[in-house]
């Protein structure tokens, strides 16, 4: 592990500056608390281009997929080795690489778990090198948390499948090269048992991606229309009508991502809260200090829980850390609103104030992503605690 640490340290030190301890002093550096979906248009395109260049160098140095199989570009080491590289990188001023979250933490691991040798060879190296970005094509206008009610269809036609339907809330689809898609291949009444997963190339004829302007001002989410899109049988991921098992792997990865302290979703919110309290002259208030202490404790517990569950599999561990992360976000926002008051409502131009409002406006997306918080509570109740299933209408 010492050799890996030395190699990582040398790689980062040669390319980017160290993050100074005072980098979160008031008025210094980026004011964004939210680490994803803060840019759009040309600024976003430039950010993605920079991220791709950085990722390619990281991959070529053997530091991009430390715990991945060597035959697909990984180092074949443990998750602890991969965490070590992330921890070292966190000490440096790295470019924003949040555009790879879906590729590396959601779609890539799903291909590794369920893909054929051909699919793994085609997609895993380019996904981890950043040459191609992946998106997730699950949710639909009337099938969000209840994915079993999805209506997009895939009909077999010889050695191809014809896919028709609509997807929505697909993060980064507008700059992605491949999408993991769920489509109905069985009867509607089959629900989970009639779904198949596919890897759809986003430049295929019939794929129409339309960015959605969010209340935060970004256009990170998209709606994707599929008009008789033809994909080869070789693009089917997993068994016919076995897409639900594939989807569970994907959703488990999405939920677990939120527990990683270096996931980039939030940019050091607790340290920013301490800086905000000092700036507002509230750092000597006993009630504020108590809340700051709890904010720090919540953050530490989340990280420790994430480490404990790092080797666990299945949906329940991911559900636990996903709920913890969104609960923490709600707590941070409550404290920020008390410190800022009306500054959180109106954008006065003062550094570090309206950034918290942007996080507040984007918070509902995180409570929904990967299955809503309510769905996660049901999963924990039924699969971990063994409580009776919720009553469901006949046929559900």
N, C-alpha and C positions, 0 to 999 in steps of 0.2 A: 504493500500500500504506500510505503514511503516513496518508491520510485514513481508511482502514479501521481502522488501529490507534488513531487518535484517537477514532473513534466507539465502538470496543469499550471503550477505557479509560474513556470518559465513561459508558457504559452500566453497566459493573460498579461503578465508583466511586460512582455515584448510588444503588446498591441494596444493596450488600454491603460489609463491611469488608475491608481488605487482610489477607492472611494474614501475620501477624507472623513475622519470622525465627525467633523463639523458640517458634513454635507447637508444635514437637515436643519442647520441653523436657519432662523427666519429670513426669508428672502433669497436663499441660495438654492441653486439647482431647480429641478422641476417641481412645480407646486402640486402636480396631480397625485391624488391619493389612489385613484383607480389606475391600475397599470395596463389595462386593455381597452381597446376601442375608444381611444381619445383623439384619433386623427381621422380625416376623411379626404377624399379627392387626391390631389397631387401630393399632399403631405403624407398621406397614408401610403401611396405608391412608393414614395422615396423611403419610408420607414421599412416597408416590406423588402425592397431591393437591398437595403443595408443589412437587414436580418439574413437574407439569403447569402450574401457574400460572407458574412461572419460565420454562419452555420457551415458553409462549405469548408472554410479554413479549419473549423473545429473538428469536422468529420475527418478531413484529410490528416489531421494530427492524432486521430484515434481517441478523441475526447468527447465526441458527440453522443455515442451510444455505448457507454462503457459496459453496461450489463447486457448488451445484445449479443446474439450469436455471431461468431467470427465470419461465417459463410455469407452473412448479409451486411457486413461492415461493422459489426460490434467488436468488443474486446473480450467477451465471454467471462467477464468478472461479475461480482455480486452487486446487489442493490446498494449495499453499504459503500462500495467503491464509487458508484454513480453519485450517491449523495455527497461523498467527499468532494468530488469535482464541482458539484453545484455549490457547496459551501465555500470552496475556494473562489469560484467565480463571483459569488455574491459580494466579495470584498472589493471588487473592481467596478468601474463605471462601464458596464456592458451595454451594447445596443439593445433596444427593445425587440425581443424575439417572441413576443406573445402570439404572433401569427402562426407559430408552430405548435401551439398547445393541442389543438385537435389532432394534428398529425402524430405527435409523439406520445401523447397521453391517452388518446381515445381510439382513433382509427388504426394507427400503426400496431398497437398491442393486439387489437382485434384480428388484424390480418395475420399477425404472428401466431395467434392461438387457433384460428379457424381456416386460414388460407391454404391453398395448395402450394406445392413447391414452386410452381410457375408463378403464382401470385406473389409469394414471398420474394422471389428473386427479382420480379419486375418492380415491386413497389417499395419494399422495405429500405433498400439502400438509398433510393432517390428521396424518400420521405425524410430519412434521418440526415441526409446531406442538405436538405432544403431545396433541392432542385425542383421538387413538386410539393405543393401544399394540399392537404386533404381537408374536406369538410364533412359534416354529418347531415344526412338527408333523412330525418326521422319524422319530426313533427309535421302536422298538417293543420289546415284551418279548423277542422273539427276533430282532430286527433292529436292532442298534446300529451298530457300525462297518461291518457288512456290510448296508448299506441295500438292496442288490439283492435281499435275501431277505424284504423287507417283505410283509405279508399284508393290510393294509388295502386294500379294493377300492373302485373307483369304476365304476359301471355306468351307461351312457348310457340316459336315458329321455326321448326327445323333446328339448326344449330344456333339460333338466336332467340332472344327474348325481346318483346316489344313492350316498353314501359310507358304508361300514360298516367298523368296525375299532377298533383301540386304539393310542394313542400314549403314550409315557412319557418322562420327563426333560424335559418342556417348560417351560423357564424362563419364569416370569411369566405363564403361561397363565391364571391365576386373575384377573388384572387386565387382560387383553388383549381388544381388540375384534375383531382379525382374526388368523388364523393361516395361515402358508404350509405347505401340507400336500402330502405325497407319497402317492400311492395307485397300486395296481396296476390298470392298464387293459388289459394284455395277458396272455398266458399266463405262468404261473410260470416256465416254462423260458426265457422271454425275458429274464428278469432285468433288467438296466439298460435294455433296449430296450422294456420293457413298463410303464414308469412314467410317470405324468402328474402335473403340479403344479397345485394349486388354491389360491385365496384363500378361506378359509372364515370366515364371520363367526361369532364365538364365542358369540353369543346365539341362533344358529339352533336350531330345534327338533331335538332328538336329540343335541345336544352336551352332554356331562356332564364337568365339570372337577373333579378331586379332588386337592387338594394332598397332597404327600408330606412327612412329617416327616423331616428329615435328622438325621444324627448331630450336626451342629453346633447343632441346636435350631431352625433356620429351616425354613420351608415354601416355599422358592423354586421347587422343582421340582414338577411335576404329572404325573398320568396323565390322559389325555383319552380318553373313550369316545365313539364316533360310531355312533349307532344309526339307520341309514337316513336320514342327513342329506342333505337335498336342496339342491344348490347350482346356480345357473344356469350355462349354458354360458359366459356372459360372465365367470364367475369362474375359468375355466380359465386358467392361467398358462403360456404357451408352447404348443408343439404337443402334440397327442395322442401319447402314447408318447415324448414328447421331454422328459420331466421330469428325466432324468439330467443334461442340459446345464444346466437351471435349477438343479438341486441343486449342481452344481459351482461355479456362481457364488456361491450362498449359502454353501457351506462355505469357499470361498476368502475371502469376506468375514469369516467368523467367525474364521478362523485369523489373518488379517492384523490384525484388531482387537487381538489380544493384543500386538502390537508397539508400539502407540501409547502413548507415555509418559503420556498423559492419559486412558487408557481407563477408569480408575476401578476396575479389578479389584483392584489392590493400591494401598494408600495409603502412598506413600513408604516402602517397606520398608527401604531402605538407610539413610536418615536415622534411622529408628526403631532399626535395629541399632546405629548409633553411639551413640544415646541410651541404649540398653539396656546397652551395654558400659560406658559411663561410670557408670551407676547401679549396676551390679554390681561396679564397681571393677576391671574387666578391661581398661580402655582403655590400660594401659601394658604389657600382656602382648604380647610380640613375636609370638607365634603368632596371637593374636587380631587384632592390628593387620594382620598379613599377610592374614588371612581377610577383614577389613573392606575392605582395599584391593582384594581380588579381587571382593568383592561390588559395590563401586562401579564397578569396571572392567566387570564383566558387564552392569551396568545401562546404562552408557554405550554399550557395543557393541550391545546390543539396540536402543537408540533410534536409533543411527546406521544400523544395518541396516534398521530400519523406514523411515527416511527415504529410503534408497537404493532400497528396493523399492516406494516409495509409488506410482510410476507403472507398476509392473509388473502384469501380469495373469496369471490362471491359478492353478492349485492349488499348484505348487512353491514360489513365494515365500511364500505363506501358510503352507505346511507348515514352511518353514525357521524363520520367526519364532515360530510356535506351539511348536516344539520348544525354541527358545532360551528362551522365556518360562517353560515348565514346568521346564526344567533350572535356570533361575535361582531359581525358587520353591523347588525342592528344596535348592539351596545355601543360601539364606537360612534355611530351616527347620533345616538341619543346624547352622548357626552359632548360631541362637537356642536350640536345644536344649542346646548346649554351655554357653551363657551362663546359662541358666535352671535346668538340672538338673531337680530334682523340682518346681520351681515351674511347669513346663510341663505337669505331669500333674494336679496337684490345684489347684482353683480356690480360692486362699487369700483372694481379694478384693483382693489387691494390684494396683494399677493397672499396666497394660501387660505383664502376665505371661501370664495365661491366654488373652489375645487371640491369642498365637502358637499356642496349642493349637487354637483355633478355626480358624486358617488351616491347621494341620496336618491337622485332620479334614476340611476342605473340599478339600484338595489333589487327592485322586483325581478329583474332578469336573472339575478343569481339565485333568488328563492325559487325560481321556476326551472332553471337549467338542470338537466339530468333527471328530471322528474321533480315535481313540486315538493315543497317541504311536507305537505300533507301526505303525499304518496310515500315519502321516506319514513314517516311515522308509522304508516300502515305496514310497510315492509319490516321494520324493526319489531313491531307488535306481533306480526304473524310468523316471521321466520326466525326471530331471535328469542322472543319471549313465549312463543307458542300459544298466543291468544287466538280465540276463534276468528275466522275470517269475517269481514263485514258482510252483512246480507247483500246479495246481488240479485238484480232482476233475472228472471228465467232466461237462460241462453247466454248469460254473460260470463 
